């Protein structure tokens, strides 16, 4: 996402997304779906990502192709800042991240999903989003898509000095760059010699809550969000009881982020459960909306880890999102293998996405600054290996 300094962001109100905010001619979901289809198709032929799905909302008035697809959306962009405030953990600076066009349109469609399904081309909203996600993944898997890499780097100011392969001509396709690897040592693990420490699993925007109830009070407002629903288990099951009252860490990745995810603990890899689902946007405004249940509705995969020091289970939930191609496991695929904090578990193919880590009640004390920011609520920008918290118990 494009960053705006906080003083500039405060020159306009931040939009709280509502279907009535789009001009009357664009409020019906049909033209919005048509616009998303055109943007995805355009990405196969036009290699400046700012003119496709990554058009920043604060710039759409300068991009005729985009605002002609959704007449009047440039007025929304001129009246509001569209996106989210975050705290940069390393500096304490409060910045505003401008939202790309595709999650803004995706959030509009959420108001017409579920029980309010409208048929478009004889397809529901959910089917359309899934089809578009698969199509975008295929476009970015093609060899031709390497031509989009330079503009993606420029749009999001992505540095190349940390990459294992900084020569962008060596990538076979856009997705190959999207789930790029980093040089060894550029994401050091905080408190590496302390076996009681936990670390950040991703480069992301992080919120943490000591209990599920607090997570639902401040951040995850979907009425169907429960631990059994997230894990895809029966409410009376052993797993549901194990994670009842869990502490919750929500790691949200944006398109520009390093998209590999890593172990937050020293432990042992267990089973993976794949759960079919939708491809809704996971932008905070969708997560914070009471009528939307994006985390428990979206496609996801649950990896169960066993924490070495406490012998406690930890659930690591990788959640797909709008235009995400797939969830792929690397180190997390090897059941019975030992992992250290910072070891790679897997990665997301193209798109924004989220990891939720569930720690059984009483296992973790999150770092004070993360708890404080999350209670505002505002996300904290973190990197893989940053301190997450400390273990409160030892194995008996």
PyMOL commands that set and color helices and strands:
alter all, ss='L'
color gray80, all
select helices_A, chain A and resi 6-9+19-21+24-27+29-45+49-51+57-62+64-69+73-79+101-110+114-116+125-141+143-156+168-170+174-178+212-218+227-231+238-242+284-287+294-297+331-333+368-374
alter helices_A, ss='H'
color red, helices_A
select strands_A, chain A and resi 2-5+13-14+80-81+83-88+94-98+197-199+204-209+247-253+260-262+267-275+300-307+313-319+327-329+338-339+344-348+353-359+364-366+379-382+387-391
alter strands_A, ss='S'
color yellow, strands_A
deselect
rebuild
show_as cartoon
